[in-house]
Amino acid sequence: MFASPSCPMTDAPTPTPPALPDRLSVDPRSPHHVAAVFERDIGIRFNGKERFDVEEYCLSEGWIKVPAGKTLDRKGRPLLITLKGQVEAFYK
């Protein structure tokens, strides 16, 4: 893209996103929920494949929590199961 003299090109610095925490939860009631991180899209790669249904993860312990089908707990929230493996979190 070329800048014309009447419209100078400004290099607006893009704000750096906060570093992804070791443990993060989608549930706002969780103590591991960080709202500032969710301002951008986050991707989770589990055992080399990108997952889109992750509710919570822990990088250091190597696990993710995902819904167990359509099963709900007694409070109406999805029942979660824990899967262990290699976990990578990244910004999209």
N, C-alpha and C positions, 0 to 999 in steps of 0.2 A: 504494500500500500504506500502510495506517495502522498506527502503532505503538501498542501498548497499554502502559499504565503498568507492567505486570508484565514486559513484554518490550521494553526500550528499543531503538530502532533505532540501530545503530552504523554509521557510515560508515567501513568498513574500506578503507583506501587500497589500490587495486589496484596491484601492482608494475608499474612501467613496463618494457616489454620493451626489450631492448637495441636500439640502432639497427641497421638492416640494413646489412651491409657492402657495399662496392662489388662485391666478388667473393665468391661463396659456392658451396660444393660440398657435395653430399649424402654423398659418400664420406668416411668417417672417416679414411682414410689420407692424404687430400689436405691440403696445408698451408693450404688455403682453407676448411677445415671449422671451423665455430664451433658447438660443441654447445649453448651457451646460447641461441642463436637458434632452435634446433629444438624448444625447449620449448613453443612456440606454433606454430600453423599458419601457413604462409607461402604466399602466392599470387604467381604470376608472370604478368604480362600481356605478351604478345609481339605487337607490331603490332596492338594493340587487342583481342586475343582472349586469354582466360585459358587457360594451358597447365597440364596436370597431370603431364606426363612429363619435366619439366626436371631434369637431373642437376647442372648447374652453370650459373652465369650471371655476366656482368660488365656492370654498368650503364654505366660510363664508355666502354667499348669497343663496347657495343651488340651482344652476342652471347649465345646460350644453347647448351648442349650437350644433345642429346636422343638416346635410343637409336635406332639404325637398324634398325627392325623387330625381328626375333627373332635377328638375327645376334650371335654371341658372339665375343670375341677368344680367343686361345689359353689364357688363364687362366680362361675361363668367365664373364667379366664382359661386360655388353652393349657392343657396339661403338657409339661415340658419333659423331654428326655435329654440326658447328657451323652454326648458322643465325644470320644477321646481320639486325638490324632494331632497332626501338625496344623497349627492355626496361624494364619497371616492376616493382618488387618491393614487396609490401605484406603486412602482417599481416591475417589474416582475422578 
